[in-house]
Amino acid sequence: MELKSKRDRLQVGLLLLPGLLVFALFTIYPIVKLLYMSFLQWDLGSMLHQKFIGLQNYIDVLSDETFRIAFANTLLYTLVTVPGQMILGLLAAVLINAIPRFRVTFRVIYYIPVITSWVIVSLIFRYIFNTEGMLNYVLTNVLHLTVSNIRWLDSRWGGLTVAMMLGIWKGVGWNLVVFLAALQSVPQELYESAGIDGCGAFQKFFYVTLPSIKPTILFALVMLTIGGFNVFTSIKMITGGKPMHQTETVLTWMYYKAFNTGSFGYAAALSFVVAVTLIFLAVLQFRAMKQKDAANS
Amino acid sequence: MHTLKKRELPSNILRYVLLLLGGAVSIMPMIYMISTSLKPNGALYEFPPKFFPALDTITIENYVYIFSQEKFYINFLNSVIVAVLTVVIAAFVSSALAFCLARFRFPGRKALFALVIGTMIIPGTTLIITQYQLASFFKLTNKLLGLVPFYVAWVIPFSTFMIKGYIESIPREFDEAVYMDGGSVFTVFFKVICPLASPAIASVSIFNFLTAWEEFPWALTVLNDTQKRTLPIAISGFFGQHQFTQWGYVFAMSVASLLPVLIIFICCQKYFVSGLQTGGIKG
């Protein structure tokens, strides 16, 4: 609406002020500063005379072998955990939506891992996957699937597998709740007319349910992709990037470069590579969804 | 529909079986944590490992140890203070922003909203270096309350986005009625919008509480003194303290720090769901 009086305009300004101030100072300013920093030679040795070096930090990042490993690990983590969580969450939502009783009970149980902090769940998984831990005991001594204990946390693929399992396990409940809400908003008439047309349960799911909840799928996809690139605490607690930085993700490697080696310019450039990747992926996901829309209508 | 009931029964049994299976996987690690916290500390990495401790070996010694440490109460209180302050400030600031964005046209409104959405894409941890410099500049490092402005800044985009969506679903006639009676923008915001949008503000606040309660990288980076630590940092510190981790202590402390979250979750069930609902549909 248009603001008529001076008093009203002043009051809108006063309501905007605290949010703008906090947002500008603690979010926007650090972003701008980080961008500036990514073009400077800025490390422990050059704290006092930072020099403009153009794209050198970006070149360093992209040609760094460990960054490539970290980036590949993060990409793998995202490619595995995002569909993993979404499919299992959607499956659980469809099942819960169809049962007559105990819906709330199941929702609560599936949601408990979501509300438990990353530090705690990472430690639980570390304990379970320990070489002398419960899982190895079951695999080796009970099921006899392996001859000797698997050293999960001592290899790149072992460590990443544990982190990815944790990511899926912790995320299913969030997807369940999001998809359950979406399923309940699908108009019942659509299912009825699909039934009249002779559609079975599977056809109903693919021709009615999935197209109807597409906005929710896109929402989950974008949020979870961001979440996948955000993976930090679980890696830090489970492998700490070991062995030999083989299990680093982009953020743990950024953190290591900034706070363990003091390469701030490098870390700043790395942050922007991650940010640009995420923006690119988000645009791609929106485009892909829109194209499917056009194809369907 | 009722005639189908007999045919429904077998498929419902299958559904329950699948859901129970998934539920067991969801909850088992949590139960294992609790059971480990009840084992004597020496029996960790026992062979063969037992999922449940034998009944006669169950002990609360880990809890006695944790609760006898003054540090635990300080860490706990630190977490409560930080989380509550974050929630209260973020609720006010985000609602005010959301209200202005939803209801008024002012210069830069679209740009502001685009910025709010855009910053949701950038992982918070990537800003840790420049935020650290900012924190040192304002002398906020190694101070408990220094965490709060950064947490508030992190949760503003998502909170504003969610609350704005909800406010847009409130009919403008409510606002107009107040303006007709000579009410001001403040009156509309505090007397109409805040009460009507309270379900959205409540759901957002629960998420913000969780965020602040469990935040790890930032608190790890800026807090040095054990007296100033929040719970996640204290737990992770316990983990790294000795060469052989005292898992009993770690998990007893974890259970204790999980309890408030569980209580809030069970009491505020419906807000968890309604908050996600608006997000899913509007998104």
Chai-1 contact restraints between the chains, C-beta under 6 A:
chainA,res_idxA,chainB,res_idxB,connection_type,confidence,min_distance_angstrom,max_distance_angstrom,comment,restraint_id
A,D8,B,V185,contact,1.0,0.0,6.0,A-B,restraint_1
A,Q11,B,S184,contact,1.0,0.0,6.0,A-B,restraint_2
A,Q11,B,V185,contact,1.0,0.0,6.0,A-B,restraint_3
A,Q11,B,F186,contact,1.0,0.0,6.0,A-B,restraint_4
A,V12,B,C100,contact,1.0,0.0,6.0,A-B,restraint_5
A,V12,B,F104,contact,1.0,0.0,6.0,A-B,restraint_6
A,V12,B,V185,contact,1.0,0.0,6.0,A-B,restraint_7
A,L15,B,A96,contact,1.0,0.0,6.0,A-B,restraint_8
A,L15,B,C100,contact,1.0,0.0,6.0,A-B,restraint_9
A,L16,B,C100,contact,1.0,0.0,6.0,A-B,restraint_10
A,P18,B,V93,contact,1.0,0.0,6.0,A-B,restraint_11
A,G19,B,V93,contact,1.0,0.0,6.0,A-B,restraint_12
A,G19,B,A96,contact,1.0,0.0,6.0,A-B,restraint_13
A,G19,B,L97,contact,1.0,0.0,6.0,A-B,restraint_14
A,V22,B,V152,contact,1.0,0.0,6.0,A-B,restraint_15
A,V22,B,A153,contact,1.0,0.0,6.0,A-B,restraint_16
A,F23,B,I156,contact,1.0,0.0,6.0,A-B,restraint_17
A,F26,B,P149,contact,1.0,0.0,6.0,A-B,restraint_18
A,F26,B,F150,contact,1.0,0.0,6.0,A-B,restraint_19
A,F26,B,A153,contact,1.0,0.0,6.0,A-B,restraint_20
A,T27,B,T119,contact,1.0,0.0,6.0,A-B,restraint_21
A,T27,B,A153,contact,1.0,0.0,6.0,A-B,restraint_22
A,P30,B,L127,contact,1.0,0.0,6.0,A-B,restraint_23
A,P30,B,T130,contact,1.0,0.0,6.0,A-B,restraint_24
A,P30,B,Q131,contact,1.0,0.0,6.0,A-B,restraint_25
A,K33,B,T130,contact,1.0,0.0,6.0,A-B,restraint_26
A,L34,B,T130,contact,1.0,0.0,6.0,A-B,restraint_27
A,A92,B,G22,contact,1.0,0.0,6.0,A-B,restraint_28
A,L95,B,R15,contact,1.0,0.0,6.0,A-B,restraint_29
A,L95,B,L18,contact,1.0,0.0,6.0,A-B,restraint_30
A,L95,B,L19,contact,1.0,0.0,6.0,A-B,restraint_31
A,A98,B,R15,contact,1.0,0.0,6.0,A-B,restraint_32
A,I99,B,R15,contact,1.0,0.0,6.0,A-B,restraint_33
A,F106,B,L19,contact,1.0,0.0,6.0,A-B,restraint_34
A,I109,B,G23,contact,1.0,0.0,6.0,A-B,restraint_35
A,I109,B,S26,contact,1.0,0.0,6.0,A-B,restraint_36
A,I109,B,I27,contact,1.0,0.0,6.0,A-B,restraint_37
A,Y110,B,S26,contact,1.0,0.0,6.0,A-B,restraint_38
A,P113,B,S26,contact,1.0,0.0,6.0,A-B,restraint_39
A,I115,B,V261,contact,1.0,0.0,6.0,A-B,restraint_40
A,I115,B,F265,contact,1.0,0.0,6.0,A-B,restraint_41
A,T116,B,L258,contact,1.0,0.0,6.0,A-B,restraint_42
A,S117,B,E214,contact,1.0,0.0,6.0,A-B,restraint_43
A,S117,B,P232,contact,1.0,0.0,6.0,A-B,restraint_44
A,V119,B,F216,contact,1.0,0.0,6.0,A-B,restraint_45
A,V119,B,P232,contact,1.0,0.0,6.0,A-B,restraint_46
A,V119,B,I235,contact,1.0,0.0,6.0,A-B,restraint_47
A,V119,B,S236,contact,1.0,0.0,6.0,A-B,restraint_48
A,I120,B,S254,contact,1.0,0.0,6.0,A-B,restraint_49
A,L123,B,V250,contact,1.0,0.0,6.0,A-B,restraint_50
A,I124,B,P29,contact,1.0,0.0,6.0,A-B,restraint_51
A,I124,B,M33,contact,1.0,0.0,6.0,A-B,restraint_52
A,Y127,B,W247,contact,1.0,0.0,6.0,A-B,restraint_53
A,E132,B,Y45,contact,1.0,0.0,6.0,A-B,restraint_54
A,M134,B,P49,contact,1.0,0.0,6.0,A-B,restraint_55
A,Y137,B,P48,contact,1.0,0.0,6.0,A-B,restraint_56
A,Y137,B,P49,contact,1.0,0.0,6.0,A-B,restraint_57
A,V177,B,L276,contact,1.0,0.0,6.0,A-B,restraint_58
A,V178,B,L276,contact,1.0,0.0,6.0,A-B,restraint_59
A,V178,B,G280,contact,1.0,0.0,6.0,A-B,restraint_60
A,A181,B,Q277,contact,1.0,0.0,6.0,A-B,restraint_61
A,A181,B,G280,contact,1.0,0.0,6.0,A-B,restraint_62
A,A182,B,G280,contact,1.0,0.0,6.0,A-B,restraint_63
A,T216,B,G280,contact,1.0,0.0,6.0,A-B,restraint_64
A,F219,B,G280,contact,1.0,0.0,6.0,A-B,restraint_65
A,F219,B,G283,contact,1.0,0.0,6.0,A-B,restraint_66
A,F229,B,P123,contact,1.0,0.0,6.0,A-B,restraint_67
A,N230,B,P123,contact,1.0,0.0,6.0,A-B,restraint_68
A,F232,B,T125,contact,1.0,0.0,6.0,A-B,restraint_69
A,F232,B,P217,contact,1.0,0.0,6.0,A-B,restraint_70
A,T233,B,F216,contact,1.0,0.0,6.0,A-B,restraint_71
A,L251,B,T125,contact,1.0,0.0,6.0,A-B,restraint_72
A,A258,B,I129,contact,1.0,0.0,6.0,A-B,restraint_73
A,F264,B,I129,contact,1.0,0.0,6.0,A-B,restraint_74
A,A267,B,I129,contact,1.0,0.0,6.0,A-B,restraint_75
A,S271,B,T126,contact,1.0,0.0,6.0,A-B,restraint_76
A,V274,B,T126,contact,1.0,0.0,6.0,A-B,restraint_77
A,A275,B,I122,contact,1.0,0.0,6.0,A-B,restraint_78
A,L278,B,I121,contact,1.0,0.0,6.0,A-B,restraint_79
A,I279,B,I121,contact,1.0,0.0,6.0,A-B,restraint_80
A,A282,B,I121,contact,1.0,0.0,6.0,A-B,restraint_81
